[in-house]
Amino acid sequence: MEPRLTLITLGVKNLQRSRDFYQNVFGWKPTESSTEGIVFFELNGIQLALFPQESLADDAGVSAEGSGFRRFSLAHNVRSEREVNELVALLEEKGATVLKRPEKVFWGGYSSYIADPDENLWEIAYNPFLPIPDSEEKKTPSIH
């Protein structure tokens, strides 16, 4: 199997509320392939999809019940500690829930965690060991 990740689908409780969060708080634009039943965002070569949690569970043939820590997080890396501080402040101003304030972390970086409306974890991080390539710098849209 070729190593590839093309789509991350989040099962959400309220599709419109989640669409509004990613569109208005993160400043991302839904793709033209989005519909009333699913929303897609292009993220530098992969896509993030928002899909009603009941429909996603039904599609996978599993129960939609579940709570607590989901055992994964999504990350948005930036180029400096200052950018982490600025971005977290902007996201909080726009209504994101900050779970962990920006701080130096045990692995040598600097990070913060926010939650989307379904409590999916987003790490906003500066990782000095994983620099963002110049080619990505030009493609990466900022969160407005």
Beta strands, then each sheet from edge to edge (+ up, - down):
strand 1: 7-12
strand 2: 39-43
strand 3: 46-52
strand 4: 74-78
strand 5: 97-104
strand 6: 110-115
strand 7: 121-126
sheet 1: 1+ 3+ 2-
sheet 2: 4+ 7+ 6- 5+
end
